[in-house]
């Protein structure tokens, strides 16, 4: 089965639409959503409604820190993220907020684990910045492949049975076999706010039979997404950074 | 780990096991057959039982990832893989014959035989590098030859694929590979520079032409590290008749700093194919190693081998293409030749490691016997070489990046295409057909080259003059 995995959509409708369309065109049969549906972008209602529909049709979804912040003021965030979350809170209705509040922190599906930040302590929202961070996550789970997002920069780590690590900045559209006999941590780039220098929306495809992962990029209408952010009075930097991919 | 299922007569995933043909330290090789596959096959099985070197598993994982994505005549075709959950294996095409290792008793080889042999290996390496793979274990026992002549590179257990995880990156504290052939930067942990393979091929060329390994056989890290500062004895010190061009090629491959070696395997293959065009430098005539002062500076000056930025194999190859410009020095108009030069200059400006081959076709008569001398008695071939060099002078290219070739042929387009193919040319620059009655009758060389070449072709026209519009032609 071909899974399409999306992370950090952040209320960016144009980016999410482009990713869904491309993933379907590439034959994706099941969707996984790794959290941070809202925050930063100007279309949280549409994104959450779409996520709810996909979940109703069998998609897997987990909770991100921005999703949690919608329902809790205890989450600490930077100033711009805080402004965006407060704005988002006013846009979502009770059903949408409840959907976000009830999302699980992680979902195990066969020998795969889906989590927003990393597996060692998902509720602490640690970033995977290095092989050491990746090792910490991999040691804490028996899963063959862990999928996470949160840092908005794609990376692929593996750990051998003797705990030796490898790391790779994945190349777009090149499929990589995730060999059995070692564990893998697939860190996804962001759908709605890429920060790896490439402004196009990021997601991955994973073939559960051949265990091949492919990092994909979808170009999208950045202009519209950015102008929606500006029109809604959100911080301008949130709009400007979209075209820079950082 | 499940018990190995492999024995003669057993069937794994449809492959019937035949006999064990090789039992090495890392893996065993078995002949296998599969209904529907009529190529001779080998199944490679890693040694994974208790007490075996963990390197065997990691190397095998690398082969399992890399082999299925390689293609072409210079690699063994891969038919299937099985993973460690059941029985790890790869099934590859069985190349008939033996590896180059069998030739060691014949060393040193005649210079020209070694030149042709290594040119074929360089061509194979170029093809591998184009597929984003660095072999990292180039040595006689990794090299075979097809009956059709192409070199085949085998054993990818230590290789690096630029688009795949490098599982060996953290696996070993010491560099893993074959000591006599290992490039100095490998000792510093660099695994992403394709020029490491050119160093190993240089070791092989040195060994095959002198009978001596340039860095000995030392296996200890201490012995290997010497190559970070100590250059080998120039081959001419071992064999007085060693051709200067060959020493130039060998010592360029063996440069300690990768940046001083050939930028690509294609460019090395080019020099080996055209020994008379090798630009000789001080390397060619040397009889002694670097003076001790230089060696000490290298050894104790921390700045000598700086950690380098991560290199991208594809980007490095793309920045060092072989360009060929086809010129008509006799009938080409000055405007067209100037336009060709301007275009060539612009392309070269963005590619500091590109090399340029200037071609001219000396057209032979179909029927009459050709005379080398023209009506005035001067040698046509030499005249044209001179004209090509003259055309290239304003480009101010370093001699090592420029070569000139006069091809003698009945069909100029076919000659240019053949040259491009044989020399792995990446980009042909050619003038458009000019409007003359004779050319119309003969058909257009540039059109044929543009449509049949396997590389990029740029067709150049002189700038259009005002009032020219009516006379211009469509595609040349």
Boltz contact constraints between the chains, C-beta under 6 A:
constraints:
  - contact:
      token1: [A, 158]
      token2: [B, 165]
      max_distance: 6.0
  - contact:
      token1: [A, 162]
      token2: [B, 54]
      max_distance: 6.0
  - contact:
      token1: [A, 164]
      token2: [B, 170]
      max_distance: 6.0
  - contact:
      token1: [A, 164]
      token2: [B, 171]
      max_distance: 6.0
  - contact:
      token1: [A, 165]
      token2: [B, 170]
      max_distance: 6.0
  - contact:
      token1: [A, 166]
      token2: [B, 165]
      max_distance: 6.0
  - contact:
      token1: [A, 166]
      token2: [B, 166]
      max_distance: 6.0
  - contact:
      token1: [A, 166]
      token2: [B, 167]
      max_distance: 6.0
  - contact:
      token1: [A, 166]
      token2: [B, 169]
      max_distance: 6.0
  - contact:
      token1: [A, 168]
      token2: [B, 165]
      max_distance: 6.0
  - contact:
      token1: [A, 171]
      token2: [B, 163]
      max_distance: 6.0
  - contact:
      token1: [A, 174]
      token2: [B, 163]
      max_distance: 6.0
  - contact:
      token1: [A, 176]
      token2: [B, 164]
      max_distance: 6.0
  - contact:
      token1: [A, 177]
      token2: [B, 65]
      max_distance: 6.0
  - contact:
      token1: [A, 179]
      token2: [B, 61]
      max_distance: 6.0
  - contact:
      token1: [A, 180]
      token2: [B, 83]
      max_distance: 6.0
  - contact:
      token1: [A, 180]
      token2: [B, 84]
      max_distance: 6.0
  - contact:
      token1: [A, 180]
      token2: [B, 85]
      max_distance: 6.0
  - contact:
      token1: [A, 181]
      token2: [B, 84]
      max_distance: 6.0
